């Protein structure tokens, strides 16, 4: 599975959709409020420049706000669109992750479960 970078993917998305950083932040704001996640101008600027990568929670916010597959946003060679994955696709994706990335997936699932309660 080939891999790009979150920085490259954000730049591509901004170019393809003619978005500015403020547009992304405005789209993300309702999700930030809903899930209690802070995403600021500095954060997004660092992601686009490649200085930092977003946490799993911030990837989720960006994915929801932009209707993107978080794995695509992370640089994986998967469809860009957000869609429910099949079990086989999930197993393949999880097996391609290193231990730290798998831990992030588990943390994310726990985060979502905590928001339902």
Secondary structure, DSSP 8 states (H G I E B T S, - for coil): --B--HHHHHHHHHHHHT--HHHHHHHHHHHHHHHT----HHHHHHHHHTS----HHHHHHHHHHHTB-HHHHTTBSS-SB-----HHHHHHHHHTS-HHHHHHHHHHHHHHHHHH-
